[in-house]
Amino acid sequence: MRIAFVLQEQEFLSFEYIAGALKKYVPEAEVKVFFDPLQFGETYVDVPRLARLLEIEDLVVDDLVKWKPDAIAFSVLTHMMPWSLRMSRKIKNAGIDAPVVFGGVHPTIVPERVVKNPEVDYACVGDGELMMVDFARSLGNGGVDPDIPGMVYQKPDGTIVNNPMAKLAGDLNDIATLDKDAVFAAAPFHARTGTYQTTAMRGCPYYCDFCSRSITNDIYKQVGKIVRRRGVDHLLDELEEAREKYNFKRIMFYDEIFTANPRWIKEFAPKYKERINLPYWIFSHPRCLTPELIDLLVESNCHSMTLGVQSVIPEVRDKIGRHHSNEELIELLEKLRKTPIEVMADNILQFPDQTLDEALIHADFYAQHKVEFANVYALQLWAGTKITERIHDNGEMDEAEYERIYNGIGCGTMTGTDTETTQVSTLIMLSGLLPSWAYRFLRKNDRWKFYLKFVNRAMIRFAYTEWQRIFHRKPPIRNNLHPFMFLLQGVWVGWRKLKYKLGGGKIYPDTPIAAPSPLQLAPVSSRPQPAPEPEAESIKAG
């Protein structure tokens, strides 16, 4: 039995956990990754002409045709829906008669809409390991059991079947650890970054109005604890084994808020220092950092932190469910500046009714209260979030755009990416990097509007990455943004495409496909039951 995972752009921990579970519980299943790096068309570096030149979708489909999978799975965020649907269409039009499963955040939030697409046979809601283990076992028995918990599908008559979710695993120690071998085999440049990505927890204790976690929290709390954390020793065992296997030099924890549980951090810090002691990177929240926790992070060799500020304007924060004050934030940044921890502050622009002057407040703030790097993102409107619903209910969004967001055709932004907004974003990124005299020069008489025409955000990220890597021996902002690795990946993609073209590569049509075929029924084996849920330490909301 062969199960193919079709991934794009980056390493997906969700898939690696599923691969680990399949290896542990369904050892007869053969798993393989088919990877499209979206070279020059990815999130941080978008150059449309180069992206079209290096596009390898047909090559990926051709590889799938040759491998002949028994099932195909995609991990889908909302902004990935157009690519995922297009790839699935090409796969089905290529004659691959295998069920296609969409899992991830978007299918979990709106599974009924997802399976209405003829490109999708099944949607997975909840923890993907649980459903995919059942799915693989039932395939091995001759078909797909229609009663698999967490599975949603559409019958030939148009009826949507939405099976109840399985109870979440309360103890993450029972979840198989990451299996990265398939990803590294398909995308070898990911193995050469020197950074090992993993998680210590699942879920987020906050309900920010703009975040999809506020929706998945409501879904998950019906079947278990929202916030679940691995045992410290269980995590460190994984890191020791992985360090021996992959020889990585640093670790990135992709938890929503690594510091959400102070008691866990107090146990983690001394044990990590003793057993691992490699530099690591975390995500955190201003309300989840105290002087004591910061000292523990420093002690355990935390070298970088992405801090979710989102806005330095109190009125905006109040509207989106972020209730820390500027005084708290400034005090926190001053404390962090006295430590070796490199701080990257995440900020969101283009909230409803936000003016250019309000956006500039962020640049002035970081020019005065320095961080190593100020990330800037445009507000994305996800299906089901409070801010999306509020904008729609206020009449600030037409029904067509609302439907596009829910169908995953596009993630709306409030004001687009006009030139001045893009330049302000660049100025914010520079504000923490430039000396005060240079920042004042750009701000005087709006000189930034002229000079920043010649600079873009990707250039700044590349330059900052290399500066840190060469002079401070720090890891890149994102693994695939190390310029050398990014160009190496481009050469690899270009060579593969050239060989494919010279070999008479086939063009797979991106045309409409027929509705999914009727289900083949087969019994599903019982899977390992989750352990009892542990006591969770609560934290102050907001």
Secondary structure, 3 states (H helix, E strand, C coil): CEEEEEEECCCCHHHHHHHHHHHHHCCCCEEEEEEECCCCECCCCECHHHHHHCCCHHHHHHHHHHHCCCEEEEECCHHHHHHHHHHHHHHHHCCCCCCEEEECHHHHHCHHHHHCCCCCCEEECCCHHHHHHHHHHHHHCCCCCCCCCCEEEECCCCCEEECCCCCCCCCHHHCCCCCCHHHHHHCHHHHHCCEEEECCEECCCCCCCCCCHHHHHHHHCCCCCCCEECCHHHHHHHHHHHHHHHCCCEEEECCCCCCCCHHHHHHHHHHHHHHCCCCEEEEECHHHCCHHHHHHHHHCCEEEEEEEEECCCHHHHHHHCCCCCHHHHHHHHHHHHCCCCEEEEEEEECCCCCCHHHHHHHHHHHHHCCCCEEEEEECCECCCCHHHHHHHHCCCCCHHHHHHHHHCCCCECCCCCCHHHHHHHHHHHHHCCCCHHHHHHHHHHHCHHHHHHHCCHHHHHHHHHHHHHHHCCCCCCCHHHCHHHHHHHHHHHHHHHHHHHHCCCCCCCCCCCCCCCCCCCCCCCCCCCCCCCCCCCCCCCC
